[in-house]
């Protein structure tokens, strides 16, 4: 059993602001549904041959690879902008290790 109350908006009046209710659960149906559950298969195992968990190392390696890829994409795009006369108005660019911003002159 639970109770609650709601408030109305200025343009939407609610007559019934206080209520009480009961959640009725069909335990037999829930049990049937739960019985049909299947275990989610393990897709990736981060343990090495010595059963040492290497997940954090893999996450760090992926992070470093993505960071390196982004730096390469930025360098390639800067080169493309520098070599294309129609894009040279985009040359003013601030780049740091973790912050990229482009400013149109």
C-alpha atoms as a printed R data frame, in Angstrom:
    type eleno elety resid chain resno      x       y       z
1   ATOM     1    CA   UNK     A     1  0.000   0.000   0.000
2   ATOM     2    CA   UNK     A     2  1.298   3.470  -0.775
3   ATOM     3    CA   UNK     A     3 -0.084   6.971  -0.812
4   ATOM     4    CA   UNK     A     4  0.844  10.036  -2.777
5   ATOM     5    CA   UNK     A     5 -0.162  13.472  -3.826
6   ATOM     6    CA   UNK     A     6  0.228  15.554  -6.955
7   ATOM     7    CA   UNK     A     7 -0.066  19.202  -7.750
8   ATOM     8    CA   UNK     A     8 -1.630  20.774 -10.779
9   ATOM     9    CA   UNK     A     9 -0.363  23.341 -13.251
10  ATOM    10    CA   UNK     A    10 -1.943  26.750 -13.605
11  ATOM    11    CA   UNK     A    11 -3.600  25.749 -16.866
12  ATOM    12    CA   UNK     A    12 -4.244  22.079 -15.969
13  ATOM    13    CA   UNK     A    13 -6.324  21.612 -12.836
14  ATOM    14    CA   UNK     A    14 -6.351  18.173 -11.223
15  ATOM    15    CA   UNK     A    15 -9.388  17.377  -9.122
16  ATOM    16    CA   UNK     A    16 -7.968  14.273  -7.386
17  ATOM    17    CA   UNK     A    17 -4.681  15.408  -5.810
18  ATOM    18    CA   UNK     A    18 -4.286  12.773  -3.088
19  ATOM    19    CA   UNK     A    19 -4.430   9.039  -3.724
20  ATOM    20    CA   UNK     A    20 -3.655   5.683  -2.203
21  ATOM    21    CA   UNK     A    21 -2.954   2.503  -4.124
22  ATOM    22    CA   UNK     A    22 -1.676  -1.017  -3.891
23  ATOM    23    CA   UNK     A    23  0.684  -2.782  -6.274
24  ATOM    24    CA   UNK     A    24 -0.588  -6.260  -6.990
25  ATOM    25    CA   UNK     A    25  2.113  -8.683  -8.100
26  ATOM    26    CA   UNK     A    26  1.306 -11.974  -9.797
27  ATOM    27    CA   UNK     A    27  3.995 -14.034  -8.072
28  ATOM    28    CA   UNK     A    28  3.345 -17.110 -10.207
29  ATOM    29    CA   UNK     A    29  3.815 -15.108 -13.410
30  ATOM    30    CA   UNK     A    30  6.997 -13.509 -12.055
31  ATOM    31    CA   UNK     A    31  8.332 -16.942 -11.083
32  ATOM    32    CA   UNK     A    32  7.612 -18.311 -14.590
33  ATOM    33    CA   UNK     A    33  9.317 -15.335 -16.177
34  ATOM    34    CA   UNK     A    34 12.332 -15.587 -13.870
35  ATOM    35    CA   UNK     A    35 12.640 -19.312 -14.558
36  ATOM    36    CA   UNK     A    36 12.935 -18.583 -18.284
37  ATOM    37    CA   UNK     A    37 15.851 -16.176 -17.783
38  ATOM    38    CA   UNK     A    38 19.097 -17.183 -19.456
39  ATOM    39    CA   UNK     A    39 22.529 -16.264 -18.184
40  ATOM    40    CA   UNK     A    40 24.210 -13.492 -20.146
41  ATOM    41    CA   UNK     A    41 27.264 -15.033 -21.833
42  ATOM    42    CA   UNK     A    42 30.734 -13.697 -21.090
43  ATOM    43    CA   UNK     A    43 31.975 -12.076 -24.282
44  ATOM    44    CA   UNK     A    44 35.446 -10.975 -23.207
45  ATOM    45    CA   UNK     A    45 37.683 -12.440 -20.533
46  ATOM    46    CA   UNK     A    46 40.307 -10.020 -19.264
47  ATOM    47    CA   UNK     A    47 42.233 -12.658 -17.330
48  ATOM    48    CA   UNK     A    48 45.599 -13.793 -18.633
49  ATOM    49    CA   UNK     A    49 47.085 -17.305 -18.543
50  ATOM    50    CA   UNK     A    50 47.930 -16.815 -14.828
51  ATOM    51    CA   UNK     A    51 44.310 -15.825 -14.100
52  ATOM    52    CA   UNK     A    52 45.365 -12.216 -13.413
53  ATOM    53    CA   UNK     A    53 42.698  -9.646 -14.220
54  ATOM    54    CA   UNK     A    54 44.053  -7.329 -16.937
55  ATOM    55    CA   UNK     A    55 40.874  -5.291 -17.526
56  ATOM    56    CA   UNK     A    56 42.284  -1.962 -16.273
57  ATOM    57    CA   UNK     A    57 45.399  -2.428 -18.400
58  ATOM    58    CA   UNK     A    58 43.211  -3.035 -21.458
59  ATOM    59    CA   UNK     A    59 41.103   0.039 -20.676
60  ATOM    60    CA   UNK     A    60 44.264   2.144 -20.326
61  ATOM    61    CA   UNK     A    61 45.643   0.780 -23.604
62  ATOM    62    CA   UNK     A    62 42.359   1.530 -25.400
63  ATOM    63    CA   UNK     A    63 42.310   5.049 -23.933
64  ATOM    64    CA   UNK     A    64 45.891   5.684 -25.069
65  ATOM    65    CA   UNK     A    65 45.134   4.347 -28.549
66  ATOM    66    CA   UNK     A    66 42.041   6.551 -28.918
67  ATOM    67    CA   UNK     A    67 43.979   9.585 -27.680
68  ATOM    68    CA   UNK     A    68 46.744   8.858 -30.184
69  ATOM    69    CA   UNK     A    69 44.212   8.380 -32.993
70  ATOM    70    CA   UNK     A    70 42.554  11.718 -32.179
71  ATOM    71    CA   UNK     A    71 45.932  13.494 -32.209
72  ATOM    72    CA   UNK     A    72 46.682  11.956 -35.614
73  ATOM    73    CA   UNK     A    73 43.280  12.968 -37.006
74  ATOM    74    CA   UNK     A    74 43.824  16.533 -35.777
75  ATOM    75    CA   UNK     A    75 47.321  16.640 -37.294
76  ATOM    76    CA   UNK     A    76 45.996  15.303 -40.620
77  ATOM    77    CA   UNK     A    77 43.173  17.852 -40.655
78  ATOM    78    CA   UNK     A    78 45.531  20.713 -39.780
79  ATOM    79    CA   UNK     A    79 47.763  19.696 -42.675
80  ATOM    80    CA   UNK     A    80 44.754  19.513 -44.991
81  ATOM    81    CA   UNK     A    81 43.592  22.968 -43.870
82  ATOM    82    CA   UNK     A    82 47.090  24.382 -44.342
83  ATOM    83    CA   UNK     A    83 47.369  22.968 -47.867
84  ATOM    84    CA   UNK     A    84 43.877  23.938 -49.068
85  ATOM    85    CA   UNK     A    85 43.545  27.655 -49.908
86  ATOM    86    CA   UNK     A    86 39.770  27.501 -49.418
87  ATOM    87    CA   UNK     A    87 40.218  26.267 -45.835
88  ATOM    88    CA   UNK     A    88 43.046  28.549 -44.722
89  ATOM    89    CA   UNK     A    89 40.619  30.861 -42.950
90  ATOM    90    CA   UNK     A    90 40.413  28.070 -40.344
91  ATOM    91    CA   UNK     A    91 44.146  28.189 -39.522
92  ATOM    92    CA   UNK     A    92 43.956  29.777 -36.079
93  ATOM    93    CA   UNK     A    93 43.817  26.682 -33.900
94  ATOM    94    CA   UNK     A    94 44.719  26.150 -30.254
95  ATOM    95    CA   UNK     A    95 45.830  22.643 -29.393
96  ATOM    96    CA   UNK     A    96 46.899  21.282 -26.045
97  ATOM    97    CA   UNK     A    97 47.125  17.748 -24.750
98  ATOM    98    CA   UNK     A    98 43.525  17.590 -23.565
99  ATOM    99    CA   UNK     A    99 41.807  20.616 -25.099
100 ATOM   100    CA   UNK     A   100 41.085  21.357 -28.741
101 ATOM   101    CA   UNK     A   101 39.485  24.587 -29.886
102 ATOM   102    CA   UNK     A   102 39.201  26.160 -33.295
103 ATOM   103    CA   UNK     A   103 38.688  29.862 -33.798
104 ATOM   104    CA   UNK     A   104 37.700  31.402 -37.097
105 ATOM   105    CA   UNK     A   105 39.633  34.596 -37.787
